[in-house]
Amino acid sequence: MEKKIEPSISVTDLHTYYGASHILQGLSLYVGKGEAVSILGRNGVGKTTTLRSIMGLTPPRSGRIEIEGEDVTGWPPHRIAALGIAYVPSERHIFPGLTVEENLRLAERPLPGGGGWTLDRVYAYFPILRTRRKQDGSTLSGGEQQMLAIGRGLMGNPKIMLLDEPSQGLSPILVQAVRDIVQNLVAEHGLTLLLVEQNVRLTLKLARRHYLMASKGKIEYMATTQELLQNEEIIKKHLAV
């Protein structure tokens, strides 16, 4: 196993419920600073619940969540976000009735002293959003909405991004565009990434380390991209793809 680097996210023995349903039963994982890590698994095993628990949207009943050494267990989502975490859900949650620019500005959190992600910088990164800045965000195509969701996340100047199913509903060309964008954010901007994604090929391109999750949030296997590429039986056994 690789030497553990300094973690940005550390989850220990997490137990999360939806009502009486015990979804995560003792989940533990970590993501190192500047690392891109994925959670792979079949539908319904608890991948999205993991992201929601870390973000405080579905608080765990027990266990511990640390963000860069800070115990954030039980914190409300806005307080966790203020530590520099952006959550991009699979539903994208584009606000209807608001323009592209208004959607972006809602998440604006300038860095003290300037710099970082600004509206102009997001527009430079996503030129289509500048072109459509006066358009109702909910009327964009699926790919454009995904770019808007990622751009809105960046407006908060995050150090960490939780990204849930970014390729969902996108054409292969748009999946490639999203892949290039996310790869660049990690490689060029030092973003720490925790990714949930059903598209295994995309996941292997984006992340360097992978948690294979079974039912109830149980981690069955942890592997590097190289290990998975060299042993496709691991993927077939755990994901049935």
Kinemage of the C-alpha trace (Angstrom):
@kinemage 1
@onewidth
@group {chain A} dominant
@subgroup {mainchain}
@vectorlist {calphas} color= white
{ca met a 1} P 0.000 0.000 0.000
{ca glu a 2} L 1.164 3.524 -0.767
{ca lys a 3} L 2.404 5.765 2.003
{ca lys a 4} L -0.465 7.908 3.259
{ca ile a 5} L 0.049 11.580 2.459
{ca glu a 6} L -1.281 14.425 4.577
{ca pro a 7} L -5.074 14.173 4.349
{ca ser a 8} L -7.448 16.892 3.225
{ca ile a 9} L -10.424 14.657 4.040
{ca ser a 10} L -10.414 11.967 6.717
{ca val a 11} L -13.516 9.890 7.455
{ca thr a 12} L -13.475 7.398 10.331
{ca asp a 13} L -16.135 4.799 11.251
{ca leu a 14} L -19.004 6.791 9.774
{ca his a 15} L -22.608 5.705 10.404
{ca thr a 16} L -25.261 7.601 8.458
{ca tyr a 17} L -29.005 6.966 8.316
{ca tyr a 18} L -31.970 8.029 6.200
{ca gly a 19} L -34.711 7.704 8.777
{ca ala a 20} L -34.486 4.134 10.075
{ca ser a 21} L -32.370 2.970 7.117
{ca his a 22} L -28.725 2.479 8.110
{ca ile a 23} L -26.963 3.527 4.878
{ca leu a 24} L -23.294 3.886 5.872
{ca gln a 25} L -22.134 1.292 8.377
{ca gly a 26} L -18.640 2.070 9.568
{ca leu a 27} L -17.191 3.854 6.519
{ca ser a 28} L -13.556 4.983 6.696
{ca leu a 29} L -11.515 6.658 3.935
{ca tyr a 30} L -9.113 9.510 3.331
{ca val a 31} L -8.120 11.881 0.515
{ca gly a 32} L -4.669 13.440 0.533
{ca lys a 33} L -3.974 17.090 -0.267
{ca gly a 34} L -3.954 17.649 -4.008
{ca glu a 35} L -5.063 14.070 -4.620
{ca ala a 36} L -7.854 12.873 -6.904
{ca val a 37} L -9.698 9.902 -5.409
{ca ser a 38} L -12.845 8.105 -6.539
{ca ile a 39} L -15.538 5.997 -4.914
{ca leu a 40} L -16.686 3.218 -7.244
{ca gly a 41} L -19.617 0.910 -6.668
{ca arg a 42} L -23.002 -0.207 -7.875
{ca asn a 43} L -26.052 2.035 -7.544
{ca gly a 44} L -27.449 2.312 -4.044
{ca val a 45} L -24.371 1.306 -2.048
{ca gly a 46} L -23.946 4.714 -0.376
{ca lys a 47} L -21.596 6.698 -2.619
{ca thr a 48} L -23.693 9.868 -2.785
{ca thr a 49} L -24.569 9.533 0.904
{ca thr a 50} L -20.822 9.609 1.618
{ca leu a 51} L -20.448 12.969 -0.136
{ca arg a 52} L -23.569 14.346 1.547
{ca ser a 53} L -22.304 13.214 4.949
{ca ile a 54} L -18.942 14.912 4.433
{ca met a 55} L -20.725 18.089 3.333
{ca gly a 56} L -23.059 18.044 6.352
{ca leu a 57} L -26.197 17.660 4.237
{ca thr a 58} L -26.943 14.228 5.710
{ca pro a 59} L -25.142 14.345 9.053
{ca pro a 60} L -23.825 11.037 10.415
{ca arg a 61} L -25.135 9.738 13.736
{ca ser a 62} L -21.655 8.625 14.739
{ca gly a 63} L -18.101 8.624 13.457
{ca arg a 64} L -15.688 11.431 12.680
{ca ile a 65} L -15.110 13.704 9.688
{ca glu a 66} L -12.002 15.870 9.511
{ca ile a 67} L -11.221 18.517 6.918
{ca glu a 68} L -7.524 19.406 6.903
{ca gly a 69} L -7.256 18.308 10.518
{ca glu a 70} L -10.404 20.133 11.707
{ca asp a 71} L -13.142 17.976 13.218
{ca val a 72} L -16.254 19.077 11.327
{ca thr a 73} L -18.560 16.263 12.471
{ca gly a 74} L -22.034 17.715 12.961
{ca trp a 75} L -21.228 21.102 11.426
{ca pro a 76} L -23.892 22.695 9.190
{ca pro a 77} L -23.157 22.728 5.440
{ca his a 78} L -22.457 26.465 5.167
{ca arg a 79} L -19.788 26.242 7.850
{ca ile a 80} L -18.130 23.282 6.123
{ca ala a 81} L -18.263 25.097 2.776
{ca ala a 82} L -16.504 28.069 4.375
{ca leu a 83} L -13.472 25.831 4.996
{ca gly a 84} L -13.013 25.662 1.234
{ca ile a 85} L -15.173 22.747 0.096
{ca ala a 86} L -17.381 22.804 -3.002
{ca tyr a 87} L -20.038 20.133 -3.557
{ca val a 88} L -21.292 19.606 -7.118
{ca pro a 89} L -24.289 17.218 -6.870
{ca ser a 90} L -25.411 14.968 -9.701
{ca glu a 91} L -28.673 16.940 -9.960
{ca arg a 92} L -26.555 20.114 -10.489
{ca his a 93} L -29.192 22.222 -8.679
{ca ile a 94} L -29.181 25.092 -11.157
{ca phe a 95} L -31.593 27.726 -9.838
{ca pro a 96} L -34.432 28.284 -12.340
{ca gly a 97} L -35.423 31.876 -12.951
{ca leu a 98} L -31.851 33.057 -12.384
{ca thr a 99} L -29.420 33.814 -15.175
{ca val a 100} L -26.138 31.996 -15.606
{ca glu a 101} L -24.345 34.968 -14.081
{ca glu a 102} L -26.730 35.168 -11.130
{ca asn a 103} L -26.211 31.436 -10.470
{ca leu a 104} L -22.453 32.019 -10.414
{ca arg a 105} L -22.593 35.083 -8.191
{ca leu a 106} L -24.701 33.275 -5.595
{ca ala a 107} L -21.653 31.171 -4.702
{ca glu a 108} L -19.096 33.986 -4.865
{ca arg a 109} L -16.623 33.951 -1.978
{ca pro a 110} L -13.634 36.178 -2.851
{ca leu a 111} L -10.260 35.407 -1.348
{ca pro a 112} L -8.873 37.932 1.133
{ca gly a 113} L -6.457 40.143 -0.737
{ca gly a 114} L -7.898 39.257 -4.135
{ca gly a 115} L -6.870 36.622 -6.637
{ca gly a 116} L -8.426 33.186 -6.890
{ca trp a 117} L -11.549 32.417 -8.886
{ca thr a 118} L -13.536 35.432 -10.040
{ca leu a 119} L -16.401 35.780 -12.479
{ca asp a 120} L -14.030 36.790 -15.286
{ca arg a 121} L -11.724 33.864 -14.569
{ca val a 122} L -14.611 31.389 -14.608
{ca tyr a 123} L -15.781 32.893 -17.904
{ca ala a 124} L -12.262 32.530 -19.312
{ca tyr a 125} L -12.283 28.872 -18.240
{ca phe a 126} L -15.813 28.250 -19.551
{ca pro a 127} L -16.304 30.611 -22.549
{ca ile a 128} L -19.782 29.221 -23.263
{ca leu a 129} L -20.961 30.553 -19.894
{ca arg a 130} L -19.907 34.078 -20.848
{ca thr a 131} L -21.840 33.719 -24.099
{ca arg a 132} L -24.937 32.578 -22.186
{ca arg a 133} L -24.483 34.728 -19.085
{ca lys a 134} L -27.891 36.429 -19.469
{ca gln a 135} L -29.749 33.185 -20.166
{ca asp a 136} L -31.836 31.374 -17.545
{ca gly a 137} L -29.446 28.774 -16.168
{ca ser a 138} L -32.110 26.058 -16.125
{ca thr a 139} L -32.542 26.311 -19.918
{ca leu a 140} L -28.930 25.362 -20.694
{ca ser a 141} L -28.072 21.995 -22.229
{ca gly a 142} L -26.934 19.197 -19.931
{ca gly a 143} L -23.270 19.798 -20.670
{ca glu a 144} L -23.604 23.533 -20.190
{ca gln a 145} L -25.414 22.998 -16.881
{ca gln a 146} L -22.565 20.738 -15.718
{ca met a 147} L -20.051 23.464 -16.609
{ca leu a 148} L -22.199 26.008 -14.766
{ca ala a 149} L -22.364 23.735 -11.699
{ca ile a 150} L -18.573 23.300 -11.676
{ca gly a 151} L -18.038 27.005 -12.340
{ca arg a 152} L -20.383 27.899 -9.499
{ca gly a 153} L -18.400 25.590 -7.232
{ca leu a 154} L -15.179 27.332 -8.218
{ca met a 155} L -16.661 30.759 -7.388
{ca gly a 156} L -16.368 29.760 -3.733
{ca asn a 157} L -12.592 29.416 -4.217
{ca pro a 158} L -12.484 25.847 -2.878
{ca lys a 159} L -9.449 23.799 -1.956
{ca ile a 160} L -11.526 20.613 -2.128
{ca met a 161} L -14.267 19.570 -4.551
{ca leu a 162} L -16.806 16.775 -4.025
{ca leu a 163} L -18.042 15.827 -7.488
{ca asp a 164} L -21.026 13.487 -7.903
{ca glu a 165} L -21.625 11.785 -11.274
{ca pro a 166} L -20.297 14.602 -13.512
{ca ser a 167} L -20.864 12.583 -16.709
{ca gln a 168} L -24.490 11.737 -15.967
{ca gly a 169} L -26.708 12.381 -18.996
{ca leu a 170} L -23.897 13.761 -21.154
{ca ser a 171} L -22.863 12.767 -24.661
{ca pro a 172} L -19.405 11.206 -25.131
{ca ile a 173} L -18.027 14.483 -26.515
{ca leu a 174} L -19.260 16.431 -23.494
{ca val a 175} L -17.951 13.743 -21.134
{ca gln a 176} L -14.509 14.275 -22.671
{ca ala a 177} L -14.849 18.043 -22.216
{ca val a 178} L -15.767 17.639 -18.544
{ca arg a 179} L -12.881 15.184 -18.096
{ca asp a 180} L -10.409 17.701 -19.531
{ca ile a 181} L -11.763 20.463 -17.286
{ca val a 182} L -11.555 18.390 -14.099
{ca gln a 183} L -8.118 16.997 -14.971
{ca asn a 184} L -6.833 20.529 -15.405
{ca leu a 185} L -8.309 21.692 -12.108
{ca val a 186} L -6.425 18.935 -10.277
{ca ala a 187} L -3.166 19.097 -12.234
{ca glu a 188} L -2.816 22.846 -12.764
{ca his a 189} L -4.716 24.333 -9.833
{ca gly a 190} L -3.931 21.813 -7.091
{ca leu a 191} L -7.571 21.047 -6.337
{ca thr a 192} L -8.247 18.073 -4.058
{ca leu a 193} L -10.966 15.910 -5.625
{ca leu a 194} L -13.302 13.241 -4.242
{ca leu a 195} L -15.265 11.828 -7.162
{ca val a 196} L -18.309 9.572 -7.411
{ca glu a 197} L -18.841 8.308 -10.958
{ca gln a 198} L -20.450 5.316 -12.720
{ca asn a 199} L -18.331 5.760 -15.859
{ca val a 200} L -15.320 3.604 -14.970
{ca arg a 201} L -13.230 4.730 -17.930
{ca leu a 202} L -13.719 8.370 -16.978
{ca thr a 203} L -12.937 7.611 -13.355
{ca leu a 204} L -9.659 5.907 -14.210
{ca lys a 205} L -8.659 8.994 -16.204
{ca leu a 206} L -9.498 11.446 -13.423
{ca ala a 207} L -8.459 9.722 -10.192
{ca arg a 208} L -5.232 8.059 -9.126
{ca arg a 209} L -6.694 6.023 -6.259
{ca his a 210} L -10.055 4.306 -5.878
{ca tyr a 211} L -12.276 2.967 -3.102
{ca leu a 212} L -14.513 0.101 -4.247
{ca met a 213} L -17.649 0.276 -2.149
{ca ala a 214} L -19.996 -2.609 -1.429
{ca ser a 215} L -23.428 -2.348 0.178
{ca lys a 216} L -23.949 -0.208 3.271
{ca gly a 217} L -20.877 1.901 2.603
{ca lys a 218} L -18.435 -0.929 3.216
{ca ile a 219} L -15.075 -0.465 1.475
{ca glu a 220} L -14.159 -3.832 -0.036
{ca tyr a 221} L -11.000 -2.797 -1.822
{ca met a 222} L -8.666 0.144 -2.333
{ca ala a 223} L -6.542 0.278 -5.473
{ca thr a 224} L -4.528 2.648 -7.612
{ca thr a 225} L -5.474 3.289 -11.217
{ca gln a 226} L -2.501 1.220 -12.330
{ca glu a 227} L -3.624 -1.735 -10.212
{ca leu a 228} L -7.132 -1.628 -11.667
{ca leu a 229} L -5.833 -1.365 -15.232
{ca gln a 230} L -3.593 -4.369 -14.650
{ca asn a 231} L -6.381 -6.458 -13.105
{ca glu a 232} L -9.744 -5.840 -14.717
{ca glu a 233} L -11.195 -8.763 -12.754
{ca ile a 234} L -11.283 -6.465 -9.714
{ca ile a 235} L -13.594 -4.087 -11.572
{ca lys a 236} L -15.768 -6.913 -12.900
{ca lys a 237} L -16.059 -8.481 -9.455
{ca his a 238} L -17.023 -5.301 -7.634
{ca leu a 239} L -18.905 -3.352 -10.317
{ca ala a 240} L -20.239 -6.013 -12.695
{ca val a 241} L -19.200 -3.970 -15.738
